[in-house]
Amino acid sequence: MDDGIGMEEYVCRVLEAYRKTPGTMETVRRPDRALAAQLFHRGISVTVIENALVLAATRRLIRRTDAPPLRTIRSLAYFLPVIEEVLELRISPDYFQYLRQKLHRISQIR
């Protein structure tokens, strides 16, 4: 877990990261809060969740220019498959830092 933080702080950090992720509604609903609590109880670190949000958002933004627009993400649950994927990956934290920088640059352009 993340340095022994409590569930309330964990949920706040996860939901804040979700809310700030490009492509989301930027609002948090009750099911999102419940899912964040479930992730806490599963022992999934905030860092893993943040990395999954960055990976998914980057994938959504790096698409062909003629591709149809994607719908707004309305739930934290959208990211569950990517969270599971990140849990299985053996990738350097530097890669996720690179994605964060790339995502920031792309979102500044759009």
C-alpha positions in Angstrom: 0.0 0.0 0.0 1.0 3.7 -0.1 3.1 4.4 3.0 0.3 3.3 5.3 -2.2 6.0 4.3 -5.7 5.5 5.5 -8.7 4.7 3.4 -10.1 8.2 3.4 -6.8 9.8 2.1 -6.4 6.9 -0.4 -9.9 7.4 -1.8 -9.3 11.2 -2.1 -6.1 10.7 -3.9 -7.5 8.2 -6.4 -10.6 10.3 -7.1 -8.5 13.4 -7.5 -6.2 11.6 -10.0 -9.3 10.3 -11.8 -11.0 13.7 -11.9 -7.8 15.3 -13.4 -7.4 12.6 -16.1 -8.0 14.0 -19.6 -11.1 12.5 -21.2 -13.1 12.1 -18.0 -16.1 14.1 -16.9 -14.0 15.7 -14.2 -16.7 14.9 -11.7 -16.8 12.1 -9.1 -20.0 10.0 -8.5 -20.9 7.7 -5.7 -20.0 4.5 -7.6 -16.5 6.0 -8.3 -16.0 6.5 -4.5 -17.2 2.9 -3.8 -14.8 1.5 -6.4 -11.9 3.5 -5.0 -12.6 2.0 -1.5 -12.7 -1.5 -3.1 -9.3 -0.8 -4.7 -8.0 0.3 -1.3 -9.2 -3.0 0.3 -7.5 -5.0 -2.5 -4.3 -3.3 -1.6 -3.7 -1.6 -5.0 -1.3 1.3 -4.6 -2.3 4.8 -5.7 0.8 4.8 -7.9 -0.5 1.8 -9.8 -3.9 3.5 -10.3 -2.2 6.8 -11.4 0.0 4.9 -13.8 -3.1 3.1 -15.3 -4.9 6.4 -15.7 -2.0 7.9 -17.5 -1.5 4.9 -19.7 -5.2 4.8 -20.7 -5.5 8.6 -21.3 -2.3 8.6 -23.4 -3.7 5.7 -25.5 -6.9 7.6 -26.0 -5.2 10.8 -27.1 -2.6 9.2 -29.4 -4.9 8.2 -32.2 -5.2 8.8 -35.9 -6.3 12.3 -36.6 -9.2 11.0 -38.8 -10.5 8.6 -36.1 -14.0 9.4 -34.8 -14.0 11.2 -31.4 -14.2 9.1 -28.3 -16.9 9.6 -25.7 -16.2 11.1 -22.4 -15.2 8.6 -19.6 -18.0 8.7 -17.1 -16.7 6.2 -14.5 -13.6 5.1 -12.7 -14.6 1.6 -13.6 -13.6 2.3 -17.2 -10.0 2.0 -16.0 -10.3 -1.4 -14.2 -8.8 -3.4 -17.2 -5.9 -1.0 -17.4 -5.3 -1.2 -13.7 -5.1 -4.9 -14.0 -2.7 -4.6 -16.9 -0.4 -2.3 -15.0 -0.4 -4.7 -12.1 1.0 -7.3 -14.4 3.5 -5.1 -16.2 7.2 -5.1 -15.5 8.0 -1.6 -16.7 10.3 1.0 -15.2 8.7 3.9 -13.4 10.6 6.1 -15.9 8.2 4.9 -18.6 5.2 6.2 -16.8 7.0 9.5 -16.1 7.6 9.7 -19.9 3.9 9.1 -20.5 3.0 11.8 -18.0 5.1 14.3 -19.8 3.8 13.2 -23.2 0.2 13.4 -21.9 0.8 16.9 -20.5 2.2 18.1 -23.9 -0.7 16.5 -25.9 -3.4 17.9 -23.6 -1.9 21.4 -23.8 -2.2 21.3 -27.6 -5.9 20.2 -27.6 
